[in-house]
Amino acid sequence: MVKPIFVLNGPNLNLLGVREPSIYGAETLADVRRRTESRARTLGLGVDFRQSNSEGELVNWIQEAREGACGIILNAGAYTHTSVAILDALNAAERPVIELHLSNVFRREAFRHHSYVSPAAQGVICGFGGKGYELAIEAMADIVADKPVKAAKG
Ligand code: CA2
């Protein structure tokens, strides 16, 4: 039995669809979860979809992924731009990582242009709203099936 993909969501993402729809869209996190699970199902994969506002809980889940997951898709929210603890946990997890953001962080404030997650990630998806979660599942499906991912570098 293939282990699930952990899809981990960081702080304030529980507010999706409830506040600031002009930036993050009208979909709720429950909507995003449904579309993520649905795309995974069509590819024969399982998903363990979680959200926490706590940095420590995210670190614990990343540690859990070492034994319990085939890969990690991570929208670390604002911790993306601040958390060395999350970077260290990702490096220790020895699982493929995809970094994910709903918004195009490079069109936003300069402080969102730096990510502590990126050095541990095989790739980054941003700017496609909830659709990005489906794209990340597709990319992770290829990675766990050991299909080569064409990349210019890395
Ligand atoms: O674009 C993304 O997915 C982000 O990870 C979202 C984070 C932000 O700090 C990152 O720079 C980019 C913020 C998540 C907060 O989500 C909210 C949703 C609705 C209302 C308020 C916050």
Backbone and ligand atoms as CSV (ligand in chain L), in Angstrom:
chain,resi,resn,atom,element,x,y,z
A,1,MET,N,N,0.860,-1.210,0.000
A,1,MET,CA,C,0.000,0.000,0.000
A,1,MET,C,C,0.888,1.251,0.000
A,2,VAL,N,N,0.658,2.162,-0.957
A,2,VAL,CA,C,1.448,3.390,-1.030
A,2,VAL,C,C,1.050,4.314,0.128
A,3,LYS,N,N,2.056,4.910,0.753
A,3,LYS,CA,C,1.775,5.853,1.841
A,3,LYS,C,C,1.124,7.117,1.270
A,4,PRO,N,N,0.342,7.832,2.083
A,4,PRO,CA,C,-0.306,9.050,1.578
A,4,PRO,C,C,0.694,10.186,1.350
A,5,ILE,N,N,0.275,11.137,0.554
A,5,ILE,CA,C,0.993,12.411,0.439
A,5,ILE,C,C,0.477,13.302,1.567
A,6,PHE,N,N,1.391,13.832,2.365
A,6,PHE,CA,C,0.976,14.823,3.362
A,6,PHE,C,C,0.832,16.177,2.652
A,7,VAL,N,N,-0.340,16.784,2.768
A,7,VAL,CA,C,-0.570,18.141,2.257
A,7,VAL,C,C,-0.766,19.030,3.481
A,8,LEU,N,N,0.267,19.796,3.795
A,8,LEU,CA,C,0.300,20.545,5.055
A,8,LEU,C,C,0.117,22.043,4.798
A,9,ASN,N,N,-0.745,22.635,5.584
A,9,ASN,CA,C,-1.092,24.051,5.426
A,9,ASN,C,C,-0.821,24.812,6.712
A,10,GLY,N,N,-0.205,25.983,6.562
A,10,GLY,CA,C,0.233,26.754,7.714
A,10,GLY,C,C,-0.768,27.801,8.172
A,11,PRO,N,N,-0.267,28.794,8.909
A,11,PRO,CA,C,-1.114,29.709,9.651
A,11,PRO,C,C,-2.052,30.548,8.780
A,12,ASN,N,N,-3.253,30.685,9.302
A,12,ASN,CA,C,-4.327,31.526,8.747
A,12,ASN,C,C,-4.987,30.940,7.499
A,13,LEU,N,N,-4.482,29.834,7.000
A,13,LEU,CA,C,-5.108,29.257,5.800
A,13,LEU,C,C,-6.495,28.681,6.118
A,14,ASN,N,N,-6.804,28.536,7.406
A,14,ASN,CA,C,-8.171,28.165,7.805
A,14,ASN,C,C,-9.164,29.284,7.502
A,15,LEU,N,N,-8.646,30.496,7.223
A,15,LEU,CA,C,-9.535,31.639,6.921
A,15,LEU,C,C,-9.877,31.748,5.440
A,16,LEU,N,N,-9.324,30.847,4.641
A,16,LEU,CA,C,-9.566,30.906,3.186
A,16,LEU,C,C,-11.060,30.970,2.870
A,17,GLY,N,N,-11.396,31.859,1.936
A,17,GLY,CA,C,-12.789,31.990,1.521
A,17,GLY,C,C,-13.637,32.782,2.496
A,18,VAL,N,N,-13.077,33.059,3.663
A,18,VAL,CA,C,-13.824,33.766,4.704
A,18,VAL,C,C,-13.393,35.237,4.759
A,19,ARG,N,N,-12.090,35.481,4.572
A,19,ARG,CA,C,-11.528,36.833,4.592
A,19,ARG,C,C,-10.646,37.029,3.341
A,20,GLU,N,N,-10.462,38.277,2.933
A,20,GLU,CA,C,-9.558,38.672,1.849
A,20,GLU,C,C,-9.718,37.846,0.558
A,21,PRO,N,N,-10.947,37.706,0.047
A,21,PRO,CA,C,-11.122,36.916,-1.191
A,21,PRO,C,C,-10.420,37.532,-2.396
A,22,SER,N,N,-10.121,38.860,-2.332
A,22,SER,CA,C,-9.447,39.494,-3.483
A,22,SER,C,C,-8.025,38.971,-3.655
A,23,ILE,N,N,-7.402,38.520,-2.565
A,23,ILE,CA,C,-6.042,37.968,-2.670
A,23,ILE,C,C,-6.085,36.454,-2.825
A,24,TYR,N,N,-6.893,35.794,-1.989
A,24,TYR,CA,C,-6.789,34.332,-1.907
A,24,TYR,C,C,-7.960,33.585,-2.544
A,25,GLY,N,N,-8.939,34.322,-3.098
A,25,GLY,CA,C,-10.054,33.672,-3.774
A,25,GLY,C,C,-11.194,33.327,-2.827
A,26,ALA,N,N,-12.263,32.817,-3.426
A,26,ALA,CA,C,-13.498,32.572,-2.670
A,26,ALA,C,C,-13.582,31.144,-2.141
A,27,GLU,N,N,-12.707,30.285,-2.607
A,27,GLU,CA,C,-12.750,28.889,-2.165
A,27,GLU,C,C,-12.341,28.777,-0.699
A,28,THR,N,N,-13.021,27.920,0.045
A,28,THR,CA,C,-12.610,27.648,1.420
A,28,THR,C,C,-11.537,26.558,1.417
A,29,LEU,N,N,-10.901,26.379,2.585
A,29,LEU,CA,C,-9.892,25.317,2.679
A,29,LEU,C,C,-10.551,23.947,2.509
A,30,ALA,N,N,-11.804,23.829,2.946
A,30,ALA,CA,C,-12.534,22.560,2.746
A,30,ALA,C,C,-12.736,22.300,1.253
A,31,ASP,N,N,-13.023,23.362,0.469
A,31,ASP,CA,C,-13.149,23.203,-0.992
A,31,ASP,C,C,-11.821,22.740,-1.580
A,32,VAL,N,N,-10.738,23.384,-1.153
A,32,VAL,CA,C,-9.403,23.041,-1.678
A,32,VAL,C,C,-9.065,21.595,-1.316
A,33,ARG,N,N,-9.409,21.222,-0.091
A,33,ARG,CA,C,-9.152,19.840,0.339
A,33,ARG,C,C,-9.894,18.843,-0.566
A,34,ARG,N,N,-11.170,19.132,-0.862
A,34,ARG,CA,C,-11.961,18.222,-1.708
A,34,ARG,C,C,-11.324,18.078,-3.080
A,35,ARG,N,N,-10.895,19.203,-3.698
A,35,ARG,CA,C,-10.328,19.099,-5.047
A,35,ARG,C,C,-8.966,18.395,-5.022
A,36,THR,N,N,-8.213,18.580,-3.915
A,36,THR,CA,C,-6.912,17.906,-3.777
A,36,THR,C,C,-7.109,16.394,-3.664
A,37,GLU,N,N,-8.033,16.001,-2.785
A,37,GLU,CA,C,-8.284,14.563,-2.579
A,37,GLU,C,C,-8.826,13.923,-3.843
A,38,SER,N,N,-9.667,14.669,-4.544
A,38,SER,CA,C,-10.275,14.132,-5.760
A,38,SER,C,C,-9.215,13.886,-6.842
A,39,ARG,N,N,-8.310,14.858,-7.019
A,39,ARG,CA,C,-7.244,14.691,-8.031
A,39,ARG,C,C,-6.330,13.518,-7.658
A,40,ALA,N,N,-6.032,13.402,-6.365
A,40,ALA,CA,C,-5.164,12.297,-5.915
A,40,ALA,C,C,-5.841,10.954,-6.184
A,41,ARG,N,N,-7.141,10.885,-5.903
A,41,ARG,CA,C,-7.877,9.623,-6.103
A,41,ARG,C,C,-7.793,9.168,-7.550
A,42,THR,N,N,-7.924,10.119,-8.496
A,42,THR,CA,C,-7.878,9.743,-9.924
A,42,THR,C,C,-6.494,9.219,-10.310
A,43,LEU,N,N,-5.486,9.561,-9.518
A,43,LEU,CA,C,-4.118,9.089,-9.798
A,43,LEU,C,C,-3.750,7.898,-8.913
A,44,GLY,N,N,-4.724,7.382,-8.171
A,44,GLY,CA,C,-4.487,6.211,-7.331
A,44,GLY,C,C,-3.677,6.506,-6.082
A,45,LEU,N,N,-3.727,7.761,-5.640
A,45,LEU,CA,C,-2.938,8.159,-4.460
A,45,LEU,C,C,-3.851,8.632,-3.333
A,46,GLY,N,N,-3.360,8.529,-2.122
A,46,GLY,CA,C,-4.082,9.032,-0.959
A,46,GLY,C,C,-3.458,10.318,-0.457
A,47,VAL,N,N,-4.277,11.091,0.232
A,47,VAL,CA,C,-3.823,12.392,0.743
A,47,VAL,C,C,-4.170,12.486,2.227
A,48,ASP,N,N,-3.261,13.021,2.998
A,48,ASP,CA,C,-3.549,13.365,4.394
A,48,ASP,C,C,-3.425,14.882,4.473
A,49,PHE,N,N,-4.557,15.574,4.513
A,49,PHE,CA,C,-4.632,17.037,4.362
A,49,PHE,C,C,-4.813,17.670,5.736
A,50,ARG,N,N,-3.903,18.538,6.124
A,50,ARG,CA,C,-3.948,19.112,7.473
A,50,ARG,C,C,-3.643,20.615,7.452
A,51,GLN,N,N,-4.117,21.312,8.475
A,51,GLN,CA,C,-3.797,22.744,8.630
A,51,GLN,C,C,-3.509,23.018,10.095
A,52,SER,N,N,-2.498,23.845,10.344
A,52,SER,CA,C,-2.229,24.284,11.716
A,52,SER,C,C,-1.712,25.721,11.722
A,53,ASN,N,N,-2.080,26.434,12.767
A,53,ASN,CA,C,-1.534,27.777,12.978
A,53,ASN,C,C,-0.235,27.740,13.782
A,54,SER,N,N,0.149,26.547,14.210
A,54,SER,CA,C,1.300,26.405,15.100
A,54,SER,C,C,2.534,25.890,14.359
A,55,GLU,N,N,3.626,26.624,14.471
A,55,GLU,CA,C,4.885,26.230,13.819
A,55,GLU,C,C,5.346,24.859,14.329
A,56,GLY,N,N,5.248,24.660,15.666
A,56,GLY,CA,C,5.697,23.397,16.256
A,56,GLY,C,C,4.899,22.213,15.747
A,57,GLU,N,N,3.598,22.413,15.577
A,57,GLU,CA,C,2.771,21.309,15.071
A,57,GLU,C,C,3.159,20.962,13.632
A,58,LEU,N,N,3.437,21.986,12.825
A,58,LEU,CA,C,3.885,21.731,11.446
A,58,LEU,C,C,5.201,20.960,11.454
A,59,VAL,N,N,6.122,21.342,12.346
A,59,VAL,CA,C,7.403,20.621,12.460
A,59,VAL,C,C,7.139,19.161,12.845
A,60,ASN,N,N,6.234,18.939,13.819
A,60,ASN,CA,C,5.914,17.558,14.224
A,60,ASN,C,C,5.356,16.753,13.052
A,61,TRP,N,N,4.492,17.363,12.261
A,61,TRP,CA,C,3.895,16.648,11.128
A,61,TRP,C,C,4.952,16.333,10.063
A,62,ILE,N,N,5.880,17.271,9.853
A,62,ILE,CA,C,6.946,17.016,8.871
A,62,ILE,C,C,7.815,15.855,9.362
A,63,GLN,N,N,8.092,15.816,10.676
A,63,GLN,CA,C,8.848,14.680,11.233
A,63,GLN,C,C,8.076,13.373,11.044
A,64,GLU,N,N,6.769,13.444,11.232
A,64,GLU,CA,C,5.916,12.250,11.068
A,64,GLU,C,C,5.964,11.736,9.626
A,65,ALA,N,N,6.151,12.657,8.686
A,65,ALA,CA,C,6.147,12.293,7.258
A,65,ALA,C,C,7.288,11.346,6.891
A,66,ARG,N,N,8.367,11.389,7.648
A,66,ARG,CA,C,9.526,10.526,7.346
A,66,ARG,C,C,9.101,9.058,7.306
A,67,GLU,N,N,8.233,8.669,8.247
A,67,GLU,CA,C,7.745,7.280,8.283
A,67,GLU,C,C,6.391,7.137,7.602
A,68,GLY,N,N,5.582,8.208,7.665
A,68,GLY,CA,C,4.163,8.055,7.335
A,68,GLY,C,C,3.724,8.554,5.986
A,69,ALA,N,N,4.615,9.166,5.210
A,69,ALA,CA,C,4.181,9.766,3.940
A,69,ALA,C,C,5.141,9.400,2.817
A,70,CYS,N,N,4.623,9.441,1.579
A,70,CYS,CA,C,5.520,9.233,0.426
A,70,CYS,C,C,6.065,10.566,-0.076
A,71,GLY,N,N,5.472,11.675,0.339
A,71,GLY,CA,C,5.941,12.994,-0.067
A,71,GLY,C,C,5.196,14.062,0.710
A,72,ILE,N,N,5.716,15.279,0.635
A,72,ILE,CA,C,5.139,16.402,1.385
A,72,ILE,C,C,4.851,17.553,0.425
A,73,ILE,N,N,3.597,17.994,0.409
A,73,ILE,CA,C,3.238,19.241,-0.280
A,73,ILE,C,C,2.967,20.249,0.830
A,74,LEU,N,N,3.689,21.370,0.788
A,74,LEU,CA,C,3.644,22.289,1.927
A,74,LEU,C,C,3.326,23.715,1.491
A,75,ASN,N,N,2.195,24.220,1.985
A,75,ASN,CA,C,1.949,25.662,1.958
A,75,ASN,C,C,2.157,26.141,3.388
A,76,ALA,N,N,3.352,26.609,3.670
A,76,ALA,CA,C,3.710,26.971,5.046
A,76,ALA,C,C,3.182,28.353,5.423
A,77,GLY,N,N,2.411,29.000,4.537
A,77,GLY,CA,C,1.887,30.330,4.852
A,77,GLY,C,C,3.036,31.277,5.182
A,78,ALA,N,N,2.826,32.133,6.153
A,78,ALA,CA,C,3.837,33.139,6.501
A,78,ALA,C,C,5.114,32.511,7.057
A,79,TYR,N,N,5.037,31.274,7.605
A,79,TYR,CA,C,6.258,30.621,8.097
A,79,TYR,C,C,7.243,30.344,6.962
A,80,THR,N,N,6.751,30.329,5.728
A,80,THR,CA,C,7.632,30.205,4.566
A,80,THR,C,C,8.784,31.200,4.648
A,81,HIS,N,N,8.441,32.414,5.102
A,81,HIS,CA,C,9.385,33.538,5.036
A,81,HIS,C,C,10.165,33.738,6.330
A,82,THR,N,N,9.916,32.857,7.311
A,82,THR,CA,C,10.534,33.083,8.631
A,82,THR,C,C,11.167,31.851,9.266
A,83,SER,N,N,10.788,30.639,8.843
A,83,SER,CA,C,11.033,29.481,9.715
A,83,SER,C,C,12.225,28.604,9.322
A,84,VAL,N,N,13.310,28.774,10.049
A,84,VAL,CA,C,14.452,27.860,9.911
A,84,VAL,C,C,14.077,26.494,10.489
A,85,ALA,N,N,13.202,26.460,11.502
A,85,ALA,CA,C,12.777,25.186,12.105
A,85,ALA,C,C,12.076,24.303,11.069
A,86,ILE,N,N,11.251,24.909,10.231
A,86,ILE,CA,C,10.557,24.133,9.181
A,86,ILE,C,C,11.566,23.666,8.134
A,87,LEU,N,N,12.510,24.518,7.758
A,87,LEU,CA,C,13.553,24.097,6.806
A,87,LEU,C,C,14.340,22.896,7.362
A,88,ASP,N,N,14.748,22.972,8.622
A,88,ASP,CA,C,15.514,21.872,9.214
A,88,ASP,C,C,14.701,20.579,9.223
A,89,ALA,N,N,13.416,20.691,9.561
A,89,ALA,CA,C,12.549,19.500,9.589
A,89,ALA,C,C,12.408,18.907,8.190
A,90,LEU,N,N,12.245,19.753,7.184
A,90,LEU,CA,C,12.108,19.260,5.804
A,90,LEU,C,C,13.380,18.552,5.360
A,91,ASN,N,N,14.523,19.113,5.694
A,91,ASN,CA,C,15.790,18.479,5.301
A,91,ASN,C,C,15.968,17.123,5.991
A,92,ALA,N,N,15.449,17.017,7.221
A,92,ALA,CA,C,15.591,15.755,7.966
A,92,ALA,C,C,14.569,14.706,7.522
A,93,ALA,N,N,13.527,15.123,6.835
A,93,ALA,CA,C,12.419,14.208,6.529
A,93,ALA,C,C,12.776,13.185,5.448
A,94,GLU,N,N,13.720,13.525,4.604
A,94,GLU,CA,C,14.140,12.619,3.519
A,94,GLU,C,C,12.951,12.147,2.688
A,95,ARG,N,N,12.082,13.059,2.381
A,95,ARG,CA,C,10.932,12.822,1.508
A,95,ARG,C,C,10.886,13.947,0.476
A,96,PRO,N,N,10.383,13.662,-0.731
A,96,PRO,CA,C,10.261,14.757,-1.702
A,96,PRO,C,C,9.288,15.829,-1.208
A,97,VAL,N,N,9.673,17.073,-1.464
A,97,VAL,CA,C,8.880,18.225,-0.984
A,97,VAL,C,C,8.507,19.104,-2.176
A,98,ILE,N,N,7.253,19.518,-2.230
A,98,ILE,CA,C,6.823,20.562,-3.170
A,98,ILE,C,C,6.317,21.739,-2.344
A,99,GLU,N,N,6.874,22.907,-2.614
A,99,GLU,CA,C,6.422,24.143,-1.944
A,99,GLU,C,C,5.268,24.728,-2.748
A,100,LEU,N,N,4.249,25.162,-2.045
A,100,LEU,CA,C,3.027,25.606,-2.710
A,100,LEU,C,C,2.525,26.903,-2.105
A,101,HIS,N,N,2.065,27.805,-2.974
A,101,HIS,CA,C,1.391,29.020,-2.521
A,101,HIS,C,C,0.198,29.300,-3.425
A,102,LEU,N,N,-0.858,29.796,-2.819
A,102,LEU,CA,C,-2.042,30.182,-3.598
A,102,LEU,C,C,-1.739,31.396,-4.465
A,103,SER,N,N,-1.126,32.395,-3.837
A,103,SER,CA,C,-0.853,33.656,-4.536
A,103,SER,C,C,0.523,33.602,-5.193
A,104,ASN,N,N,0.727,34.510,-6.149
A,104,ASN,CA,C,2.061,34.662,-6.739
A,104,ASN,C,C,2.861,35.574,-5.812
A,105,VAL,N,N,3.636,34.941,-4.941
A,105,VAL,CA,C,4.346,35.705,-3.910
A,105,VAL,C,C,5.319,36.723,-4.514
A,106,PHE,N,N,5.735,36.487,-5.767
A,106,PHE,CA,C,6.711,37.398,-6.400
A,106,PHE,C,C,6.063,38.675,-6.935
A,107,ARG,N,N,4.743,38.711,-6.964
A,107,ARG,CA,C,4.039,39.945,-7.335
A,107,ARG,C,C,3.635,40.730,-6.099
A,108,ARG,N,N,4.041,40.235,-4.931
A,108,ARG,CA,C,3.607,40.852,-3.677
A,108,ARG,C,C,4.791,41.530,-2.967
A,109,GLU,N,N,4.647,41.802,-1.690
A,109,GLU,CA,C,5.677,42.535,-0.944
A,109,GLU,C,C,7.022,41.812,-1.008
A,110,ALA,N,N,8.103,42.601,-0.930
A,110,ALA,CA,C,9.465,42.035,-1.055
A,110,ALA,C,C,9.733,40.965,-0.001
A,111,PHE,N,N,9.155,41.122,1.212
A,111,PHE,CA,C,9.451,40.126,2.263
A,111,PHE,C,C,8.892,38.748,1.927
A,112,ARG,N,N,7.971,38.682,0.944
A,112,ARG,CA,C,7.438,37.370,0.546
A,112,ARG,C,C,8.280,36.731,-0.564
A,113,HIS,N,N,9.316,37.432,-1.023
A,113,HIS,CA,C,10.123,36.895,-2.132
A,113,HIS,C,C,11.167,35.899,-1.651
A,114,HIS,N,N,11.434,35.922,-0.346
A,114,HIS,CA,C,12.394,34.940,0.183
A,114,HIS,C,C,11.655,33.803,0.873
A,115,SER,N,N,12.102,32.579,0.582
A,115,SER,CA,C,11.496,31.397,1.197
A,115,SER,C,C,12.556,30.538,1.868
A,116,TYR,N,N,12.307,30.181,3.144
A,116,TYR,CA,C,13.166,29.208,3.832
A,116,TYR,C,C,12.841,27.781,3.404
A,117,VAL,N,N,11.690,27.586,2.776
A,117,VAL,CA,C,11.261,26.244,2.361
A,117,VAL,C,C,11.934,25.832,1.051
A,118,SER,N,N,12.127,26.803,0.144
A,118,SER,CA,C,12.584,26.481,-1.222
A,118,SER,C,C,13.850,25.624,-1.299
A,119,PRO,N,N,14.874,25.851,-0.445
A,119,PRO,CA,C,16.076,25.030,-0.573
A,119,PRO,C,C,15.833,23.538,-0.343
A,120,ALA,N,N,14.732,23.209,0.353
A,120,ALA,CA,C,14.426,21.798,0.623
A,120,ALA,C,C,13.439,21.221,-0.395
A,121,ALA,N,N,12.962,22.074,-1.310
A,121,ALA,CA,C,11.880,21.649,-2.211
A,121,ALA,C,C,12.404,21.243,-3.582
A,122,GLN,N,N,11.770,20.231,-4.145
A,122,GLN,CA,C,12.099,19.864,-5.528
A,122,GLN,C,C,11.575,20.919,-6.496
A,123,GLY,N,N,10.441,21.511,-6.186
A,123,GLY,CA,C,9.870,22.555,-7.029
A,123,GLY,C,C,8.902,23.412,-6.241
A,124,VAL,N,N,8.520,24.526,-6.871
A,124,VAL,CA,C,7.637,25.500,-6.226
A,124,VAL,C,C,6.490,25.811,-7.186
A,125,ILE,N,N,5.257,25.818,-6.665
A,125,ILE,CA,C,4.080,26.203,-7.448
A,125,ILE,C,C,3.444,27.387,-6.741
A,126,CYS,N,N,3.220,28.485,-7.472
A,126,CYS,CA,C,2.557,29.619,-6.831
A,126,CYS,C,C,1.767,30.406,-7.859
A,127,GLY,N,N,0.678,31.027,-7.382
A,127,GLY,CA,C,-0.064,31.946,-8.228
A,127,GLY,C,C,-1.280,31.361,-8.917
A,128,PHE,N,N,-1.596,30.097,-8.666
A,128,PHE,CA,C,-2.719,29.453,-9.361
A,128,PHE,C,C,-3.890,29.152,-8.441
A,129,GLY,N,N,-3.927,29.788,-7.271
A,129,GLY,CA,C,-5.029,29.561,-6.339
A,129,GLY,C,C,-5.151,28.082,-5.988
A,130,GLY,N,N,-6.392,27.649,-5.761
A,130,GLY,CA,C,-6.635,26.256,-5.367
A,130,GLY,C,C,-6.202,25.245,-6.413
A,131,LYS,N,N,-6.188,25.665,-7.680
A,131,LYS,CA,C,-5.732,24.783,-8.767
A,131,LYS,C,C,-4.291,24.303,-8.523
A,132,GLY,N,N,-3.497,25.146,-7.835
A,132,GLY,CA,C,-2.106,24.793,-7.554
A,132,GLY,C,C,-1.987,23.501,-6.755
A,133,TYR,N,N,-2.997,23.237,-5.906
A,133,TYR,CA,C,-2.955,21.997,-5.114
A,133,TYR,C,C,-3.075,20.775,-6.041
A,134,GLU,N,N,-3.912,20.896,-7.062
A,134,GLU,CA,C,-4.037,19.789,-8.027
A,134,GLU,C,C,-2.748,19.632,-8.825
A,135,LEU,N,N,-2.163,20.763,-9.225
A,135,LEU,CA,C,-0.900,20.708,-9.975
A,135,LEU,C,C,0.194,20.060,-9.132
A,136,ALA,N,N,0.199,20.374,-7.844
A,136,ALA,CA,C,1.212,19.796,-6.950
A,136,ALA,C,C,1.014,18.287,-6.808
A,137,ILE,N,N,-0.241,17.861,-6.733
A,137,ILE,CA,C,-0.523,16.408,-6.647
A,137,ILE,C,C,-0.012,15.713,-7.912
A,138,GLU,N,N,-0.264,16.341,-9.078
A,138,GLU,CA,C,0.194,15.734,-10.344
A,138,GLU,C,C,1.715,15.621,-10.358
A,139,ALA,N,N,2.398,16.677,-9.942
A,139,ALA,CA,C,3.867,16.659,-9.930
A,139,ALA,C,C,4.383,15.623,-8.933
A,140,MET,N,N,3.742,15.545,-7.754
A,140,MET,CA,C,4.192,14.575,-6.747
A,140,MET,C,C,3.931,13.145,-7.234
A,141,ALA,N,N,2.843,12.937,-7.973
A,141,ALA,CA,C,2.549,11.596,-8.507
A,141,ALA,C,C,3.699,11.133,-9.401
A,142,ASP,N,N,4.212,12.026,-10.241
A,142,ASP,CA,C,5.355,11.677,-11.100
A,142,ASP,C,C,6.606,11.409,-10.264
A,143,ILE,N,N,6.816,12.230,-9.252
A,143,ILE,CA,C,8.023,12.063,-8.420
A,143,ILE,C,C,7.983,10.715,-7.704
A,144,VAL,N,N,6.859,10.370,-7.095
A,144,VAL,CA,C,6.815,9.116,-6.318
A,144,VAL,C,C,6.795,7.898,-7.239
A,145,ALA,N,N,6.357,8.097,-8.488
A,145,ALA,CA,C,6.416,6.998,-9.461
A,145,ALA,C,C,7.801,6.905,-10.090
A,146,ASP,N,N,8.679,7.803,-9.651
A,146,ASP,CA,C,10.064,7.841,-10.137
A,146,ASP,C,C,10.146,8.163,-11.626
A,147,LYS,N,N,9.174,8.939,-12.100
A,147,LYS,CA,C,9.253,9.419,-13.479
A,147,LYS,C,C,10.146,10.647,-13.485
A,148,PRO,N,N,11.035,10.765,-14.463
A,148,PRO,CA,C,11.918,11.935,-14.448
A,148,PRO,C,C,11.110,13.231,-14.617
A,149,VAL,N,N,11.436,14.202,-13.805
A,149,VAL,CA,C,10.812,15.520,-13.938
A,149,VAL,C,C,11.798,16.380,-14.678
A,150,LYS,N,N,11.365,16.900,-15.838
A,150,LYS,CA,C,12.278,17.726,-16.638
A,150,LYS,C,C,12.505,19.041,-15.922
A,151,ALA,N,N,13.769,19.349,-15.695
A,151,ALA,CA,C,14.096,20.619,-15.029
A,151,ALA,C,C,15.374,21.158,-15.644
A,152,ALA,N,N,15.445,22.461,-15.726
A,152,ALA,CA,C,16.626,23.075,-16.293
A,152,ALA,C,C,17.838,22.821,-15.398
A,153,LYS,N,N,17.608,22.800,-14.109
A,153,LYS,CA,C,18.708,22.675,-13.158
A,153,LYS,C,C,18.145,22.122,-11.845
A,154,GLY,N,N,18.899,21.312,-11.172
A,154,GLY,CA,C,18.516,20.860,-9.825
A,154,GLY,C,C,17.759,19.561,-9.807
L,1,CA2,O1,O,-0.116,32.534,-1.177
L,1,CA2,C1,C,-0.006,31.736,-0.250
L,1,CA2,O2,O,-0.489,30.612,-0.267
L,1,CA2,C2,C,0.709,32.170,1.038
L,1,CA2,O3,O,1.415,31.051,1.544
L,1,CA2,C3,C,-0.378,32.592,1.995
L,1,CA2,C4,C,0.149,33.157,3.295
L,1,CA2,C5,C,1.191,34.271,3.015
L,1,CA2,O4,O,1.742,34.705,4.243
L,1,CA2,C6,C,2.274,33.777,2.099
L,1,CA2,O5,O,3.152,34.861,1.843
L,1,CA2,C7,C,1.701,33.302,0.787
L,1,CA2,C8,C,-0.974,33.774,4.116
L,1,CA2,C9,C,-2.079,32.824,4.389
L,1,CA2,C10,C,-3.188,33.593,5.019
L,1,CA2,O6,O,-4.388,33.182,4.418
L,1,CA2,C11,C,-5.457,33.980,4.593
L,1,CA2,C12,C,-6.590,33.604,3.917
L,1,CA2,C13,C,-7.705,34.375,4.009
L,1,CA2,C14,C,-7.710,35.519,4.809
L,1,CA2,C15,C,-6.566,35.880,5.475
L,1,CA2,C16,C,-5.444,35.100,5.384
